[in-house]
């Protein structure tokens, strides 16, 4: 009887020791992914879309002047500009003005309507976030990731220009999508290919791109004339926005819609004007992807992932 009791104690001790050995350590500020879950060809990207308003025009142009526009070939910049789009590279240490540009919209009591003032007096009115989308993703080599850039356009016409050639189009229920495809270069840098797409019309069954299955989706116009690529190192970002006149394809992808600009309020209240897309390379497969989320400084602290 005594020997059975001792054996039971030994078995219990072994079981407790085994469980303790596999307990995960507490992590307060970040999640550590096991290395076995990380694909060797994956790239960590930080994606952000900011909605800017009419009070920020001068601030945005000051910010744009600090970016490296020469990182993109002149011919490409001319083609994008012809279509109302501009792009530039931001260094790993973002200009301080970026945080001012994408930070929450401050509450100005004089610009509030009656209901908003009542909410403000009760402490229920919060600052409006300018970063309307902010996330981190892990993207496999050659895998396109779709980013919904524009707001919903009930209907809109467009013209794609490439030199003297013009291709017009028109659609209802229109959204501008930007796909980004990543190709790690082996030296720590990443080649990113951007493909603008226009999704429009009613959702109906269509053949999927990478299989024989059908999926419910809108009609897709891929704008190959505006497809471009850029090579970045970890920490660097590409910034894509409309040209200053917010016209052409820049209006479709980044311009404010009537829904955005038609909100009630005092006449001096800033109204949405355009969006900008920011994509930063966080880490590559050479950096043991996501093994340390603090390796590269965050793009902005204005909103949480």
C-alpha positions as CSV (number, residue, x, y, z in Angstrom):
1,X,0.0,0.0,0.0
2,X,2.8,2.4,0.9
3,X,4.7,1.6,-2.3
4,X,1.6,2.4,-4.4
5,X,1.3,5.7,-2.6
6,X,5.0,6.6,-3.4
7,X,4.6,5.6,-7.1
8,X,1.5,7.8,-7.3
9,X,3.4,10.8,-5.9
10,X,6.3,10.3,-8.4
11,X,3.8,10.1,-11.4
12,X,2.1,13.3,-10.2
13,X,5.4,15.1,-9.8
14,X,6.5,14.1,-13.3
15,X,3.2,15.3,-14.8
16,X,3.4,18.7,-13.0
17,X,7.0,19.2,-14.1
18,X,6.2,18.3,-17.7
19,X,3.4,20.9,-17.8
20,X,5.5,23.6,-16.3
21,X,8.1,23.0,-18.9
22,X,5.7,23.9,-21.7
23,X,4.1,27.0,-20.1
24,X,4.4,30.0,-22.4
25,X,6.1,33.1,-20.9
26,X,4.0,36.1,-20.2
27,X,4.3,38.8,-22.8
28,X,2.9,42.2,-22.1
29,X,3.7,44.4,-25.1
30,X,4.0,42.0,-28.0
31,X,3.2,38.5,-29.3
32,X,6.2,36.2,-30.2
33,X,5.3,33.8,-33.1
34,X,7.2,30.5,-33.1
35,X,9.8,30.5,-35.9
36,X,8.2,27.4,-37.4
37,X,5.1,29.4,-38.3
38,X,7.0,32.0,-40.4
39,X,7.5,31.4,-44.1
40,X,11.0,31.9,-45.3
41,X,9.8,33.9,-48.3
42,X,7.5,36.1,-46.3
43,X,7.7,39.9,-45.9
44,X,6.3,41.9,-43.1
45,X,4.5,45.1,-44.3
46,X,2.8,47.9,-42.4
47,X,-0.1,49.4,-44.3
48,X,-1.8,52.7,-43.5
49,X,-4.5,54.9,-45.2
50,X,-4.9,58.4,-43.9
51,X,-7.9,60.7,-44.6
52,X,-6.8,64.3,-44.8
53,X,-8.9,67.4,-44.8
54,X,-8.9,70.9,-46.2
55,X,-7.0,72.4,-43.3
56,X,-4.0,70.2,-44.0
57,X,-3.1,71.2,-47.6
58,X,0.0,73.2,-46.7
59,X,1.1,70.6,-44.1
60,X,0.8,67.8,-46.7
61,X,2.9,69.7,-49.3
62,X,5.6,70.4,-46.7
63,X,5.6,66.7,-45.8
64,X,5.8,65.7,-49.5
65,X,8.8,68.0,-50.1
66,X,10.7,65.9,-47.5
67,X,10.2,62.6,-49.4
68,X,12.5,61.1,-52.0
69,X,10.7,61.5,-55.3
70,X,13.9,60.7,-57.3
71,X,13.7,57.1,-56.1
72,X,11.2,56.5,-58.8
73,X,12.3,56.8,-62.5
74,X,11.4,60.1,-64.2
75,X,9.4,58.4,-66.9
76,X,7.2,56.6,-64.3
77,X,6.7,59.8,-62.4
78,X,5.5,61.6,-65.6
79,X,3.1,58.8,-66.3
80,X,1.6,58.8,-62.8
81,X,1.4,62.5,-62.8
82,X,-0.5,62.5,-66.1
83,X,-3.1,60.4,-64.3
84,X,-3.3,62.5,-61.2
85,X,-1.2,60.2,-59.0
86,X,2.2,60.8,-57.3
87,X,4.5,58.5,-55.3
88,X,7.7,58.9,-53.3
89,X,9.9,57.0,-50.9
90,X,10.0,57.9,-47.2
91,X,13.2,57.0,-45.2
92,X,13.2,54.7,-42.2
93,X,13.1,57.7,-39.8
94,X,9.8,59.3,-40.8
95,X,9.7,63.1,-40.8
96,X,8.2,64.5,-37.6
97,X,5.6,66.3,-39.5
98,X,4.0,62.9,-40.4
99,X,2.6,62.5,-36.9
100,X,1.0,65.9,-37.1
101,X,-0.4,65.0,-40.5
102,X,-2.1,61.7,-39.6
103,X,-2.8,62.3,-35.9
104,X,-6.4,62.5,-34.7
105,X,-8.4,65.5,-35.8
106,X,-8.5,67.9,-32.8
107,X,-11.8,69.0,-31.4
108,X,-12.6,72.7,-32.1
109,X,-15.6,73.7,-30.1
110,X,-16.5,76.6,-32.5
111,X,-16.8,74.1,-35.3
112,X,-19.2,71.7,-33.6
113,X,-22.9,71.5,-34.3
114,X,-25.5,71.6,-31.5
115,X,-25.6,67.8,-31.0
116,X,-21.8,67.5,-31.0
117,X,-21.5,70.3,-28.4
118,X,-23.9,68.4,-26.1
119,X,-21.8,65.2,-26.5
120,X,-18.6,67.2,-25.9
121,X,-20.0,68.6,-22.6
122,X,-20.8,65.1,-21.4
123,X,-17.3,63.9,-22.4
124,X,-18.8,61.5,-25.0
125,X,-17.3,63.2,-28.1
126,X,-14.0,61.6,-29.3
127,X,-11.4,63.0,-31.6
128,X,-11.9,61.7,-35.2
129,X,-9.1,59.4,-36.4
130,X,-7.4,60.4,-39.6
131,X,-5.8,56.9,-39.9
132,X,-8.9,55.1,-41.2
133,X,-6.9,51.9,-41.8
134,X,-3.7,50.7,-40.1
135,X,-2.4,47.1,-40.0
136,X,0.5,44.7,-40.3
137,X,0.5,41.8,-42.6
138,X,2.8,38.9,-43.6
139,X,2.9,38.5,-47.4
140,X,4.4,35.6,-49.3
141,X,6.6,35.9,-52.3
142,X,4.7,36.6,-55.5
143,X,1.4,36.8,-53.6
144,X,-0.7,39.9,-54.4
145,X,-2.4,41.6,-51.4
146,X,-5.4,43.8,-52.2
147,X,-5.8,47.2,-50.4
148,X,-9.1,49.0,-50.5
149,X,-7.9,52.6,-51.0
150,X,-10.9,54.6,-52.2
151,X,-14.3,55.2,-50.6
152,X,-17.4,54.1,-52.4
153,X,-18.3,56.0,-55.6
154,X,-22.0,55.6,-56.5
155,X,-20.9,56.3,-60.1
156,X,-17.8,57.9,-61.7
157,X,-16.1,58.1,-65.1
158,X,-12.4,57.9,-65.6
159,X,-9.7,58.2,-68.3
160,X,-6.4,56.2,-68.2
161,X,-3.7,58.1,-70.0
162,X,-0.3,56.9,-71.3
163,X,1.3,59.5,-73.5
164,X,-1.1,60.3,-76.3
165,X,-3.2,57.1,-75.7
166,X,-6.4,57.5,-73.7
167,X,-8.7,54.8,-72.5
168,X,-12.0,56.0,-71.0
169,X,-14.3,54.2,-68.7
170,X,-17.4,54.5,-66.6
171,X,-18.9,52.5,-63.7
172,X,-21.4,52.4,-60.9
173,X,-20.6,51.2,-57.3
174,X,-16.9,51.9,-57.9
175,X,-14.0,51.3,-55.6
176,X,-10.3,51.8,-56.2
177,X,-8.1,48.8,-55.1
178,X,-4.3,48.8,-55.0
179,X,-2.6,45.4,-55.1
180,X,0.9,45.0,-53.7
181,X,3.0,42.0,-54.6
182,X,6.3,41.3,-52.8
183,X,9.5,39.7,-54.0
184,X,12.4,39.5,-51.5
185,X,15.7,40.1,-53.2
186,X,18.0,38.1,-51.0
187,X,20.1,41.0,-49.8
188,X,17.5,42.3,-47.3
189,X,15.7,44.5,-49.8
190,X,12.2,43.9,-51.2
191,X,10.8,44.6,-54.7
192,X,7.2,45.7,-54.4
193,X,4.9,45.7,-57.5
194,X,1.8,47.9,-57.4
195,X,-1.2,47.2,-59.5
196,X,-4.1,49.7,-59.5
197,X,-7.5,48.0,-60.1
198,X,-11.0,49.5,-60.5
199,X,-13.8,47.3,-59.1
200,X,-17.3,48.3,-60.3
201,X,-20.8,47.1,-61.0
202,X,-23.0,44.6,-59.2
203,X,-21.5,41.5,-57.5
204,X,-22.0,38.4,-59.6
205,X,-20.4,34.9,-59.9
206,X,-17.1,35.0,-61.8
207,X,-14.2,32.7,-62.3
208,X,-11.5,33.1,-59.6
209,X,-8.0,34.2,-60.7
210,X,-6.1,31.3,-59.3
211,X,-8.5,28.4,-59.5
212,X,-11.4,26.9,-61.4
213,X,-13.8,27.9,-58.7
214,X,-16.3,30.7,-59.1
215,X,-16.6,33.6,-56.6
216,X,-19.0,36.4,-56.1
217,X,-17.3,39.7,-57.0
218,X,-17.6,42.9,-59.0
219,X,-16.1,43.4,-62.5
220,X,-12.4,44.2,-62.3
221,X,-10.5,46.6,-64.5
222,X,-6.7,46.2,-64.0
223,X,-4.9,49.4,-65.0
224,X,-1.7,47.9,-66.4
225,X,-0.6,51.3,-67.7
226,X,-0.2,52.5,-64.1
227,X,1.5,49.4,-62.8
228,X,4.9,50.1,-61.3
229,X,7.5,48.7,-58.9
230,X,9.9,50.0,-56.3
231,X,12.6,48.4,-54.2
232,X,12.8,49.2,-50.5
233,X,14.8,48.1,-47.5
234,X,13.3,47.4,-44.1
235,X,12.1,50.6,-42.5
236,X,11.6,52.4,-45.8
237,X,8.1,53.3,-47.0
238,X,6.3,54.1,-50.2
239,X,3.8,57.0,-50.1
240,X,1.1,57.2,-52.8
241,X,-1.3,60.1,-53.1
242,X,-3.1,62.3,-55.6
243,X,-1.5,65.2,-57.3
244,X,-2.3,68.6,-55.9
245,X,-5.3,69.2,-58.2
246,X,-6.9,65.9,-57.0
247,X,-8.1,65.0,-60.6
248,X,-8.1,62.1,-63.0
249,X,-7.4,58.6,-61.5
250,X,-6.0,60.4,-58.4
251,X,-9.6,61.5,-57.7
252,X,-11.0,58.0,-58.2
253,X,-8.5,56.3,-55.9
254,X,-7.8,59.0,-53.3
255,X,-10.3,61.9,-53.7
256,X,-13.1,62.5,-51.2
257,X,-16.6,61.6,-52.3
258,X,-19.8,63.5,-51.9
259,X,-20.7,61.3,-49.0
260,X,-17.5,62.3,-47.2
261,X,-17.8,66.0,-47.9
262,X,-21.6,66.3,-47.3
263,X,-21.5,65.9,-43.5
264,X,-23.5,68.7,-41.7
265,X,-21.7,71.3,-39.7
266,X,-20.6,75.0,-39.5
267,X,-19.3,76.3,-42.9
268,X,-15.8,76.8,-41.5
269,X,-15.3,73.2,-40.5
270,X,-12.5,71.4,-42.5
271,X,-13.9,68.9,-45.0
272,X,-12.2,65.7,-46.3
273,X,-10.1,66.3,-49.4
274,X,-8.0,63.3,-50.2
275,X,-6.4,60.1,-48.8
276,X,-2.8,58.9,-48.9
277,X,-1.5,55.3,-48.8
278,X,1.6,54.4,-46.8
279,X,3.3,51.0,-47.1
280,X,6.4,50.3,-45.0
281,X,8.6,47.2,-45.2
282,X,8.9,46.1,-41.6
283,X,11.0,42.9,-42.0
284,X,12.1,40.4,-44.5
285,X,12.9,36.7,-44.3
286,X,16.5,37.6,-43.5
287,X,15.4,39.3,-40.3
288,X,13.5,36.3,-38.8
289,X,10.1,37.9,-39.6
290,X,8.2,39.2,-36.6
291,X,10.7,37.8,-34.1
292,X,11.0,41.3,-32.6
293,X,8.3,43.7,-33.4
294,X,10.4,46.6,-32.0
295,X,13.2,46.1,-34.6
296,X,11.8,48.8,-36.9
297,X,10.1,51.9,-35.5
298,X,6.4,52.1,-36.1
299,X,5.2,54.1,-39.1
300,X,3.0,56.1,-36.8
301,X,1.6,55.9,-33.3
302,X,-1.6,57.7,-34.2
303,X,-3.7,54.5,-34.1
304,X,-3.3,50.9,-33.0
305,X,-2.9,47.9,-35.3
